[in-house]
């Protein structure tokens, strides 16, 4: 059983009020830049487009 599965099992056994406390503790120690599944999908898509030459150079963008 993975660590995540073990944590999930233990947390499920706690009363809801304690689960909220655990969630707040985890949020406090978690980095703000955790990737979501949507983020990962968008990064994969961007890499695919880059590898296929479907991007443009920043020199070609009119920034004004």
PDB file of N, CA, C, O and CB in Angstrom:
ATOM      1  N   UNK A   1       0.858  -1.181   0.000  1.00  0.00           N
ATOM      2  CA  UNK A   1       0.000   0.000   0.000  1.00  0.00           C
ATOM      3  C   UNK A   1       0.901   1.240   0.000  1.00  0.00           C
ATOM      4  O   UNK A   1       1.833   1.342   0.798  1.00  0.00           O
ATOM      5  CB  UNK A   1      -0.974   0.001   1.240  1.00  0.00           C
ATOM      6  N   UNK A   2       0.611   2.167  -0.895  1.00  0.00           N
ATOM      7  CA  UNK A   2       1.415   3.384  -0.999  1.00  0.00           C
ATOM      8  C   UNK A   2       1.189   4.293   0.211  1.00  0.00           C
ATOM      9  O   UNK A   2       0.227   4.128   0.961  1.00  0.00           O
ATOM     10  CB  UNK A   2       1.081   4.137  -2.297  1.00  0.00           C
ATOM     11  N   UNK A   3       2.081   5.236   0.377  1.00  0.00           N
ATOM     12  CA  UNK A   3       1.953   6.202   1.473  1.00  0.00           C
ATOM     13  C   UNK A   3       0.662   7.001   1.320  1.00  0.00           C
ATOM     14  O   UNK A   3      -0.047   7.237   2.298  1.00  0.00           O
ATOM     15  CB  UNK A   3       3.174   7.155   1.512  1.00  0.00           C
ATOM     16  N   UNK A   4       0.360   7.416   0.089  1.00  0.00           N
ATOM     17  CA  UNK A   4      -0.873   8.185  -0.149  1.00  0.00           C
ATOM     18  C   UNK A   4      -2.103   7.372   0.233  1.00  0.00           C
ATOM     19  O   UNK A   4      -3.043   7.898   0.830  1.00  0.00           O
ATOM     20  CB  UNK A   4      -0.966   8.616  -1.627  1.00  0.00           C
ATOM     21  N   UNK A   5      -2.093   6.102  -0.109  1.00  0.00           N
ATOM     22  CA  UNK A   5      -3.226   5.236   0.236  1.00  0.00           C
ATOM     23  C   UNK A   5      -3.348   5.075   1.755  1.00  0.00           C
ATOM     24  O   UNK A   5      -4.453   5.074   2.298  1.00  0.00           O
ATOM     25  CB  UNK A   5      -3.069   3.854  -0.433  1.00  0.00           C
ATOM     26  N   UNK A   6      -2.224   4.942   2.421  1.00  0.00           N
ATOM     27  CA  UNK A   6      -2.239   4.810   3.877  1.00  0.00           C
ATOM     28  C   UNK A   6      -2.780   6.070   4.536  1.00  0.00           C
ATOM     29  O   UNK A   6      -3.599   6.000   5.453  1.00  0.00           O
ATOM     30  CB  UNK A   6      -0.834   4.507   4.401  1.00  0.00           C
ATOM     31  N   UNK A   7      -2.318   7.221   4.062  1.00  0.00           N
ATOM     32  CA  UNK A   7      -2.799   8.491   4.608  1.00  0.00           C
ATOM     33  C   UNK A   7      -4.295   8.624   4.376  1.00  0.00           C
ATOM     34  O   UNK A   7      -5.039   9.012   5.276  1.00  0.00           O
ATOM     35  CB  UNK A   7      -2.049   9.683   3.973  1.00  0.00           C
ATOM     36  N   UNK A   8      -4.730   8.301   3.168  1.00  0.00           N
ATOM     37  CA  UNK A   8      -6.152   8.384   2.830  1.00  0.00           C
ATOM     38  C   UNK A   8      -6.986   7.500   3.754  1.00  0.00           C
ATOM     39  O   UNK A   8      -8.037   7.921   4.237  1.00  0.00           O
ATOM     40  CB  UNK A   8      -6.378   7.979   1.366  1.00  0.00           C
ATOM     41  N   UNK A   9      -6.524   6.290   3.996  1.00  0.00           N
ATOM     42  CA  UNK A   9      -7.238   5.353   4.862  1.00  0.00           C
ATOM     43  C   UNK A   9      -7.358   5.899   6.280  1.00  0.00           C
ATOM     44  O   UNK A   9      -8.427   5.839   6.887  1.00  0.00           O
ATOM     45  CB  UNK A   9      -6.528   3.997   4.881  1.00  0.00           C
ATOM     46  N   UNK A  10      -6.263   6.428   6.800  1.00  0.00           N
ATOM     47  CA  UNK A  10      -6.284   6.970   8.163  1.00  0.00           C
ATOM     48  C   UNK A  10      -7.195   8.182   8.252  1.00  0.00           C
ATOM     49  O   UNK A  10      -7.989   8.296   9.185  1.00  0.00           O
ATOM     50  CB  UNK A  10      -4.869   7.344   8.616  1.00  0.00           C
ATOM     51  N   UNK A  11      -7.087   9.090   7.285  1.00  0.00           N
ATOM     52  CA  UNK A  11      -7.890  10.311   7.310  1.00  0.00           C
ATOM     53  C   UNK A  11      -9.381   9.979   7.212  1.00  0.00           C
ATOM     54  O   UNK A  11     -10.199  10.619   7.874  1.00  0.00           O
ATOM     55  CB  UNK A  11      -7.475  11.252   6.160  1.00  0.00           C
ATOM     56  N   UNK A  12      -9.738   8.996   6.402  1.00  0.00           N
ATOM     57  CA  UNK A  12     -11.146   8.604   6.267  1.00  0.00           C
ATOM     58  C   UNK A  12     -11.743   8.130   7.584  1.00  0.00           C
ATOM     59  O   UNK A  12     -12.952   8.223   7.793  1.00  0.00           O
ATOM     60  CB  UNK A  12     -11.285   7.510   5.225  1.00  0.00           C
ATOM     61  N   UNK A  13     -10.901   7.629   8.461  1.00  0.00           N
ATOM     62  CA  UNK A  13     -11.387   7.112   9.739  1.00  0.00           C
ATOM     63  C   UNK A  13     -11.575   8.206  10.789  1.00  0.00           C
ATOM     64  O   UNK A  13     -12.174   7.961  11.836  1.00  0.00           O
ATOM     65  CB  UNK A  13     -10.431   6.070  10.263  1.00  0.00           C
ATOM     66  N   UNK A  14     -11.073   9.399  10.520  1.00  0.00           N
ATOM     67  CA  UNK A  14     -11.193  10.509  11.460  1.00  0.00           C
ATOM     68  C   UNK A  14     -12.568  11.165  11.353  1.00  0.00           C
ATOM     69  O   UNK A  14     -13.211  11.099  10.305  1.00  0.00           O
ATOM     70  CB  UNK A  14     -10.088  11.546  11.208  1.00  0.00           C
ATOM     71  N   UNK A  15     -13.017  11.800  12.440  1.00  0.00           N
ATOM     72  CA  UNK A  15     -14.251  12.583  12.359  1.00  0.00           C
ATOM     73  C   UNK A  15     -14.062  13.742  11.368  1.00  0.00           C
ATOM     74  O   UNK A  15     -12.939  14.192  11.140  1.00  0.00           O
ATOM     75  CB  UNK A  15     -14.656  13.122  13.768  1.00  0.00           C
ATOM     76  N   UNK A  16     -15.155  14.214  10.790  1.00  0.00           N
ATOM     77  CA  UNK A  16     -15.093  15.286   9.777  1.00  0.00           C
ATOM     78  C   UNK A  16     -14.354  16.520  10.290  1.00  0.00           C
ATOM     79  O   UNK A  16     -13.596  17.139   9.544  1.00  0.00           O
ATOM     80  CB  UNK A  16     -16.507  15.684   9.340  1.00  0.00           C
ATOM     81  N   UNK A  17     -14.567  16.883  11.555  1.00  0.00           N
ATOM     82  CA  UNK A  17     -13.890  18.070  12.088  1.00  0.00           C
ATOM     83  C   UNK A  17     -12.376  17.875  12.088  1.00  0.00           C
ATOM     84  O   UNK A  17     -11.631  18.814  11.811  1.00  0.00           O
ATOM     85  CB  UNK A  17     -14.386  18.380  13.514  1.00  0.00           C
ATOM     86  N   UNK A  18     -11.924  16.682  12.392  1.00  0.00           N
ATOM     87  CA  UNK A  18     -10.491  16.396  12.379  1.00  0.00           C
ATOM     88  C   UNK A  18      -9.961  16.337  10.949  1.00  0.00           C
ATOM     89  O   UNK A  18      -8.817  16.714  10.695  1.00  0.00           O
ATOM     90  CB  UNK A  18     -10.200  15.076  13.105  1.00  0.00           C
ATOM     91  N   UNK A  19     -10.783  15.868  10.022  1.00  0.00           N
ATOM     92  CA  UNK A  19     -10.378  15.830   8.620  1.00  0.00           C
ATOM     93  C   UNK A  19     -10.129  17.248   8.112  1.00  0.00           C
ATOM     94  O   UNK A  19      -9.196  17.483   7.344  1.00  0.00           O
ATOM     95  CB  UNK A  19     -11.452  15.126   7.758  1.00  0.00           C
ATOM     96  N   UNK A  20     -10.966  18.190   8.543  1.00  0.00           N
ATOM     97  CA  UNK A  20     -10.783  19.586   8.138  1.00  0.00           C
ATOM     98  C   UNK A  20      -9.469  20.132   8.680  1.00  0.00           C
ATOM     99  O   UNK A  20      -8.780  20.887   7.994  1.00  0.00           O
ATOM    100  CB  UNK A  20     -11.960  20.452   8.626  1.00  0.00           C
ATOM    101  N   UNK A  21      -9.120  19.756   9.900  1.00  0.00           N
ATOM    102  CA  UNK A  21      -7.859  20.191  10.492  1.00  0.00           C
ATOM    103  C   UNK A  21      -6.677  19.623   9.711  1.00  0.00           C
ATOM    104  O   UNK A  21      -5.715  20.339   9.430  1.00  0.00           O
ATOM    105  CB  UNK A  21      -7.779  19.765  11.968  1.00  0.00           C
ATOM    106  N   UNK A  22      -6.744  18.349   9.365  1.00  0.00           N
ATOM    107  CA  UNK A  22      -5.681  17.715   8.585  1.00  0.00           C
ATOM    108  C   UNK A  22      -5.535  18.411   7.227  1.00  0.00           C
ATOM    109  O   UNK A  22      -4.420  18.672   6.774  1.00  0.00           O
ATOM    110  CB  UNK A  22      -5.975  16.203   8.392  1.00  0.00           C
ATOM    111  N   UNK A  23      -6.657  18.705   6.588  1.00  0.00           N
ATOM    112  CA  UNK A  23      -6.623  19.399   5.297  1.00  0.00           C
ATOM    113  C   UNK A  23      -5.923  20.745   5.426  1.00  0.00           C
ATOM    114  O   UNK A  23      -5.096  21.096   4.584  1.00  0.00           O
ATOM    115  CB  UNK A  23      -8.048  19.594   4.749  1.00  0.00           C
ATOM    116  N   UNK A  24      -6.245  21.497   6.464  1.00  0.00           N
ATOM    117  CA  UNK A  24      -5.614  22.803   6.667  1.00  0.00           C
ATOM    118  C   UNK A  24      -4.115  22.654   6.915  1.00  0.00           C
ATOM    119  O   UNK A  24      -3.326  23.452   6.410  1.00  0.00           O
ATOM    120  CB  UNK A  24      -6.272  23.538   7.844  1.00  0.00           C
ATOM    121  N   UNK A  25      -3.721  21.663   7.669  1.00  0.00           N
ATOM    122  CA  UNK A  25      -2.294  21.425   7.914  1.00  0.00           C
ATOM    123  C   UNK A  25      -1.564  21.085   6.623  1.00  0.00           C
ATOM    124  O   UNK A  25      -0.470  21.591   6.373  1.00  0.00           O
ATOM    125  CB  UNK A  25      -2.108  20.295   8.932  1.00  0.00           C
ATOM    126  N   UNK A  26      -2.159  20.237   5.810  1.00  0.00           N
ATOM    127  CA  UNK A  26      -1.538  19.857   4.541  1.00  0.00           C
ATOM    128  C   UNK A  26      -1.437  21.068   3.617  1.00  0.00           C
ATOM    129  O   UNK A  26      -0.424  21.252   2.943  1.00  0.00           O
ATOM    130  CB  UNK A  26      -2.341  18.726   3.859  1.00  0.00           C
ATOM    131  N   UNK A  27      -2.469  21.882   3.586  1.00  0.00           N
ATOM    132  CA  UNK A  27      -2.427  23.091   2.754  1.00  0.00           C
ATOM    133  C   UNK A  27      -1.299  24.025   3.183  1.00  0.00           C
ATOM    134  O   UNK A  27      -0.669  24.668   2.344  1.00  0.00           O
ATOM    135  CB  UNK A  27      -3.769  23.831   2.821  1.00  0.00           C
ATOM    136  N   UNK A  28      -1.047  24.099   4.483  1.00  0.00           N
ATOM    137  CA  UNK A  28      -0.007  24.999   4.985  1.00  0.00           C
ATOM    138  C   UNK A  28       1.390  24.536   4.612  1.00  0.00           C
ATOM    139  O   UNK A  28       2.291  25.361   4.458  1.00  0.00           O
ATOM    140  CB  UNK A  28      -0.112  25.125   6.486  1.00  0.00           C
ATOM    141  N   UNK A  29       1.587  23.236   4.464  1.00  0.00           N
ATOM    142  CA  UNK A  29       2.927  22.748   4.127  1.00  0.00           C
ATOM    143  C   UNK A  29       3.092  22.465   2.643  1.00  0.00           C
ATOM    144  O   UNK A  29       4.193  22.167   2.181  1.00  0.00           O
ATOM    145  CB  UNK A  29       3.233  21.497   4.913  1.00  0.00           C
ATOM    146  N   UNK A  30       2.000  22.558   1.896  1.00  0.00           N
ATOM    147  CA  UNK A  30       2.052  22.296   0.457  1.00  0.00           C
ATOM    148  C   UNK A  30       2.516  23.532  -0.296  1.00  0.00           C
ATOM    149  O   UNK A  30       2.166  24.656   0.063  1.00  0.00           O
ATOM    150  CB  UNK A  30       0.680  21.845  -0.062  1.00  0.00           C
ATOM    151  N   UNK A  31       3.306  23.319  -1.343  1.00  0.00           N
ATOM    152  CA  UNK A  31       3.684  24.473  -2.166  1.00  0.00           C
ATOM    153  C   UNK A  31       2.466  25.022  -2.894  1.00  0.00           C
ATOM    154  O   UNK A  31       1.490  24.310  -3.131  1.00  0.00           O
ATOM    155  CB  UNK A  31       4.783  24.086  -3.180  1.00  0.00           C
ATOM    156  N   UNK A  32       2.541  26.298  -3.242  1.00  0.00           N
ATOM    157  CA  UNK A  32       1.430  26.952  -3.939  1.00  0.00           C
ATOM    158  C   UNK A  32       1.355  26.567  -5.404  1.00  0.00           C
ATOM    159  O   UNK A  32       0.344  26.810  -6.063  1.00  0.00           O
ATOM    160  CB  UNK A  32       1.553  28.449  -3.820  1.00  0.00           C
ATOM    161  N   UNK A  33       2.415  25.970  -5.914  1.00  0.00           N
ATOM    162  CA  UNK A  33       2.477  25.720  -7.349  1.00  0.00           C
ATOM    163  C   UNK A  33       2.304  24.246  -7.713  1.00  0.00           C
ATOM    164  O   UNK A  33       2.998  23.727  -8.587  1.00  0.00           O
ATOM    165  CB  UNK A  33       3.786  26.218  -7.889  1.00  0.00           C
ATOM    166  N   UNK A  34       1.385  23.589  -7.045  1.00  0.00           N
ATOM    167  CA  UNK A  34       1.105  22.190  -7.365  1.00  0.00           C
ATOM    168  C   UNK A  34       0.368  22.131  -8.705  1.00  0.00           C
ATOM    169  O   UNK A  34      -0.602  22.856  -8.925  1.00  0.00           O
ATOM    170  CB  UNK A  34       0.264  21.508  -6.232  1.00  0.00           C
ATOM    171  N   UNK A  35       0.835  21.269  -9.579  1.00  0.00           N
ATOM    172  CA  UNK A  35       0.198  21.134 -10.890  1.00  0.00           C
ATOM    173  C   UNK A  35      -1.083  20.312 -10.793  1.00  0.00           C
ATOM    174  O   UNK A  35      -1.129  19.274 -10.133  1.00  0.00           O
ATOM    175  CB  UNK A  35       1.165  20.487 -11.891  1.00  0.00           C
ATOM    176  N   UNK A  36      -2.108  20.797 -11.460  1.00  0.00           N
ATOM    177  CA  UNK A  36      -3.354  20.038 -11.555  1.00  0.00           C
ATOM    178  C   UNK A  36      -3.282  19.142 -12.795  1.00  0.00           C
ATOM    179  O   UNK A  36      -2.366  19.272 -13.606  1.00  0.00           O
ATOM    180  CB  UNK A  36      -4.600  20.995 -11.621  1.00  0.00           C
ATOM    181  N   UNK A  37      -4.237  18.247 -12.933  1.00  0.00           N
ATOM    182  CA  UNK A  37      -4.260  17.396 -14.127  1.00  0.00           C
ATOM    183  C   UNK A  37      -4.457  18.236 -15.388  1.00  0.00           C
ATOM    184  O   UNK A  37      -3.930  17.891 -16.446  1.00  0.00           O
ATOM    185  CB  UNK A  37      -5.377  16.339 -14.013  1.00  0.00           C
ATOM    186  N   UNK A  38      -5.210  19.335 -15.288  1.00  0.00           N
ATOM    187  CA  UNK A  38      -5.369  20.247 -16.431  1.00  0.00           C
ATOM    188  C   UNK A  38      -4.044  20.914 -16.785  1.00  0.00           C
ATOM    189  O   UNK A  38      -3.707  21.057 -17.961  1.00  0.00           O
ATOM    190  CB  UNK A  38      -6.430  21.320 -16.123  1.00  0.00           C
ATOM    191  N   UNK A  39      -3.291  21.325 -15.753  1.00  0.00           N
ATOM    192  CA  UNK A  39      -1.978  21.925 -16.001  1.00  0.00           C
ATOM    193  C   UNK A  39      -1.072  20.956 -16.747  1.00  0.00           C
ATOM    194  O   UNK A  39      -0.419  21.331 -17.721  1.00  0.00           O
ATOM    195  CB  UNK A  39      -1.321  22.350 -14.679  1.00  0.00           C
ATOM    196  N   UNK A  40      -1.034  19.718 -16.290  1.00  0.00           N
ATOM    197  CA  UNK A  40      -0.180  18.700 -16.902  1.00  0.00           C
ATOM    198  C   UNK A  40      -0.585  18.461 -18.351  1.00  0.00           C
ATOM    199  O   UNK A  40       0.273  18.338 -19.225  1.00  0.00           O
ATOM    200  CB  UNK A  40      -0.250  17.384 -16.107  1.00  0.00           C
ATOM    201  N   UNK A  41      -1.886  18.396 -18.607  1.00  0.00           N
ATOM    202  CA  UNK A  41      -2.373  18.186 -19.974  1.00  0.00           C
ATOM    203  C   UNK A  41      -1.972  19.360 -20.876  1.00  0.00           C
ATOM    204  O   UNK A  41      -1.575  19.154 -22.023  1.00  0.00           O
ATOM    205  CB  UNK A  41      -3.912  18.007 -19.979  1.00  0.00           C
ATOM    206  N   UNK A  42      -2.075  20.580 -20.361  1.00  0.00           N
ATOM    207  CA  UNK A  42      -1.721  21.760 -21.150  1.00  0.00           C
ATOM    208  C   UNK A  42      -0.216  21.809 -21.418  1.00  0.00           C
ATOM    209  O   UNK A  42       0.207  22.214 -22.501  1.00  0.00           O
ATOM    210  CB  UNK A  42      -2.172  23.040 -20.429  1.00  0.00           C
ATOM    211  N   UNK A  43       0.586  21.403 -20.447  1.00  0.00           N
ATOM    212  CA  UNK A  43       2.036  21.368 -20.645  1.00  0.00           C
ATOM    213  C   UNK A  43       2.388  20.332 -21.709  1.00  0.00           C
ATOM    214  O   UNK A  43       3.223  20.593 -22.575  1.00  0.00           O
ATOM    215  CB  UNK A  43       2.766  21.050 -19.315  1.00  0.00           C
ATOM    216  N   UNK A  44       1.763  19.169 -21.651  1.00  0.00           N
ATOM    217  CA  UNK A  44       2.008  18.132 -22.667  1.00  0.00           C
ATOM    218  C   UNK A  44       1.636  18.638 -24.053  1.00  0.00           C
ATOM    219  O   UNK A  44       2.362  18.405 -25.021  1.00  0.00           O
ATOM    220  CB  UNK A  44       1.211  16.852 -22.342  1.00  0.00           C
ATOM    221  N   UNK A  45       0.505  19.329 -24.147  1.00  0.00           N
ATOM    222  CA  UNK A  45       0.061  19.876 -25.432  1.00  0.00           C
ATOM    223  C   UNK A  45       1.047  20.921 -25.939  1.00  0.00           C
ATOM    224  O   UNK A  45       1.387  20.939 -27.122  1.00  0.00           O
ATOM    225  CB  UNK A  45      -1.345  20.491 -25.303  1.00  0.00           C
ATOM    226  N   UNK A  46       1.502  21.783 -25.050  1.00  0.00           N
ATOM    227  CA  UNK A  46       2.457  22.830 -25.442  1.00  0.00           C
ATOM    228  C   UNK A  46       3.769  22.208 -25.910  1.00  0.00           C
ATOM    229  O   UNK A  46       4.356  22.669 -26.888  1.00  0.00           O
ATOM    230  CB  UNK A  46       2.718  23.800 -24.265  1.00  0.00           C
ATOM    231  N   UNK A  47       4.228  21.179 -25.231  1.00  0.00           N
ATOM    232  CA  UNK A  47       5.471  20.509 -25.643  1.00  0.00           C
ATOM    233  C   UNK A  47       5.307  19.843 -27.003  1.00  0.00           C
ATOM    234  O   UNK A  47       6.217  19.879 -27.832  1.00  0.00           O
ATOM    235  CB  UNK A  47       5.893  19.464 -24.596  1.00  0.00           C
ATOM    236  N   UNK A  48       4.157  19.243 -27.228  1.00  0.00           N
ATOM    237  CA  UNK A  48       3.879  18.619 -28.518  1.00  0.00           C
ATOM    238  C   UNK A  48       3.895  19.667 -29.633  1.00  0.00           C
ATOM    239  O   UNK A  48       4.505  19.460 -30.683  1.00  0.00           O
ATOM    240  CB  UNK A  48       2.518  17.890 -28.485  1.00  0.00           C
ATOM    241  N   UNK A  49       3.223  20.786 -29.396  1.00  0.00           N
ATOM    242  CA  UNK A  49       3.208  21.866 -30.381  1.00  0.00           C
ATOM    243  C   UNK A  49       4.612  22.398 -30.625  1.00  0.00           C
ATOM    244  O   UNK A  49       4.979  22.671 -31.768  1.00  0.00           O
ATOM    245  CB  UNK A  49       2.289  23.000 -29.921  1.00  0.00           C
ATOM    246  N   UNK A  50       5.396  22.548 -29.575  1.00  0.00           N
ATOM    247  CA  UNK A  50       6.774  23.027 -29.718  1.00  0.00           C
ATOM    248  C   UNK A  50       7.595  22.042 -30.549  1.00  0.00           C
ATOM    249  O   UNK A  50       8.315  22.437 -31.466  1.00  0.00           O
ATOM    250  CB  UNK A  50       7.426  23.234 -28.330  1.00  0.00           C
ATOM    251  N   UNK A  51       7.477  20.756 -30.218  1.00  0.00           N
ATOM    252  CA  UNK A  51       8.231  19.725 -30.949  1.00  0.00           C
ATOM    253  C   UNK A  51       7.822  19.634 -32.412  1.00  0.00           C
ATOM    254  O   UNK A  51       8.630  19.253 -33.260  1.00  0.00           O
ATOM    255  CB  UNK A  51       8.039  18.372 -30.287  1.00  0.00           C
ATOM    256  N   UNK A  52       6.567  19.982 -32.717  1.00  0.00           N
ATOM    257  CA  UNK A  52       6.073  19.950 -34.092  1.00  0.00           C
ATOM    258  C   UNK A  52       6.320  21.265 -34.827  1.00  0.00           C
ATOM    259  O   UNK A  52       5.902  21.423 -35.974  1.00  0.00           O
ATOM    260  CB  UNK A  52       4.590  19.630 -34.101  1.00  0.00           C
ATOM    261  N   UNK A  53       6.998  22.206 -34.172  1.00  0.00           N
ATOM    262  CA  UNK A  53       7.283  23.495 -34.800  1.00  0.00           C
ATOM    263  C   UNK A  53       6.055  24.373 -34.941  1.00  0.00           C
ATOM    264  O   UNK A  53       6.020  25.234 -35.820  1.00  0.00           O
ATOM    265  CB  UNK A  53       7.894  23.280 -36.147  1.00  0.00           C
ATOM    266  N   UNK A  54       5.060  24.184 -34.113  1.00  0.00           N
ATOM    267  CA  UNK A  54       3.808  24.935 -34.199  1.00  0.00           C
ATOM    268  C   UNK A  54       3.818  26.180 -33.313  1.00  0.00           C
ATOM    269  O   UNK A  54       2.764  26.739 -33.007  1.00  0.00           O
ATOM    270  CB  UNK A  54       2.642  24.043 -33.815  1.00  0.00           C
ATOM    271  N   UNK A  55       4.995  26.606 -32.909  1.00  0.00           N
ATOM    272  CA  UNK A  55       5.094  27.806 -32.084  1.00  0.00           C
ATOM    273  C   UNK A  55       5.766  28.909 -32.890  1.00  0.00           C
ATOM    274  O   UNK A  55       6.351  28.662 -33.945  1.00  0.00           O
ATOM    275  CB  UNK A  55       5.881  27.522 -30.773  1.00  0.00           C
ATOM    276  N   UNK A  56       5.671  30.129 -32.374  1.00  0.00           N
ATOM    277  CA  UNK A  56       6.336  31.245 -33.039  1.00  0.00           C
ATOM    278  C   UNK A  56       7.361  31.848 -32.085  1.00  0.00           C
ATOM    279  O   UNK A  56       7.249  31.716 -30.866  1.00  0.00           O
ATOM    280  CB  UNK A  56       5.305  32.320 -33.499  1.00  0.00           C
ATOM    281  N   UNK A  57       8.343  32.501 -32.652  1.00  0.00           N
ATOM    282  CA  UNK A  57       9.390  33.140 -31.871  1.00  0.00           C
ATOM    283  C   UNK A  57       8.831  34.398 -31.214  1.00  0.00           C
ATOM    284  O   UNK A  57       7.959  35.065 -31.771  1.00  0.00           O
ATOM    285  CB  UNK A  57      10.615  33.477 -32.758  1.00  0.00           C
ATOM    286  N   UNK A  58       9.336  34.711 -30.042  1.00  0.00           N
ATOM    287  CA  UNK A  58       8.894  35.956 -29.394  1.00  0.00           C
ATOM    288  C   UNK A  58       9.337  37.177 -30.190  1.00  0.00           C
ATOM    289  O   UNK A  58       8.777  38.263 -30.033  1.00  0.00           O
ATOM    290  CB  UNK A  58       9.444  36.041 -27.959  1.00  0.00           C
ATOM    291  N   UNK A  59      10.340  37.001 -31.045  1.00  0.00           N
ATOM    292  CA  UNK A  59      10.785  38.103 -31.908  1.00  0.00           C
ATOM    293  C   UNK A  59       9.721  38.438 -32.970  1.00  0.00           C
ATOM    294  O   UNK A  59       9.689  39.556 -33.486  1.00  0.00           O
ATOM    295  CB  UNK A  59      12.126  37.738 -32.594  1.00  0.00           C
ATOM    296  N   UNK A  60       8.861  37.478 -33.290  1.00  0.00           N
ATOM    297  CA  UNK A  60       7.819  37.683 -34.289  1.00  0.00           C
ATOM    298  C   UNK A  60       6.539  38.296 -33.705  1.00  0.00           C
ATOM    299  O   UNK A  60       5.584  38.547 -34.440  1.00  0.00           O
ATOM    300  CB  UNK A  60       7.492  36.366 -34.953  1.00  0.00           C
ATOM    301  N   UNK A  61       6.514  38.532 -32.422  1.00  0.00           N
ATOM    302  CA  UNK A  61       5.333  39.083 -31.769  1.00  0.00           C
ATOM    303  C   UNK A  61       5.477  40.586 -31.642  1.00  0.00           C
ATOM    304  O   UNK A  61       6.519  41.083 -31.216  1.00  0.00           O
ATOM    305  CB  UNK A  61       5.116  38.442 -30.385  1.00  0.00           C
ATOM    306  N   UNK A  62       4.430  41.312 -32.014  1.00  0.00           N
ATOM    307  CA  UNK A  62       4.409  42.777 -31.843  1.00  0.00           C
ATOM    308  C   UNK A  62       3.961  43.043 -30.411  1.00  0.00           C
ATOM    309  O   UNK A  62       2.771  42.969 -30.105  1.00  0.00           O
ATOM    310  CB  UNK A  62       3.443  43.492 -32.900  1.00  0.00           C
ATOM    311  N   UNK A  63       4.895  43.347 -29.552  1.00  0.00           N
ATOM    312  CA  UNK A  63       4.607  43.531 -28.129  1.00  0.00           C
ATOM    313  C   UNK A  63       4.036  44.912 -27.816  1.00  0.00           C
ATOM    314  O   UNK A  63       3.681  45.187 -26.670  1.00  0.00           O
ATOM    315  CB  UNK A  63       5.863  43.310 -27.320  1.00  0.00           C
ATOM    316  N   UNK A  64       3.946  45.772 -28.811  1.00  0.00           N
ATOM    317  CA  UNK A  64       3.429  47.131 -28.561  1.00  0.00           C
ATOM    318  C   UNK A  64       1.972  47.244 -28.826  1.00  0.00           C
ATOM    319  O   UNK A  64       1.395  48.319 -28.662  1.00  0.00           O
ATOM    320  CB  UNK A  64       4.150  48.135 -29.397  1.00  0.00           C
TER     321      UNK A  64
END
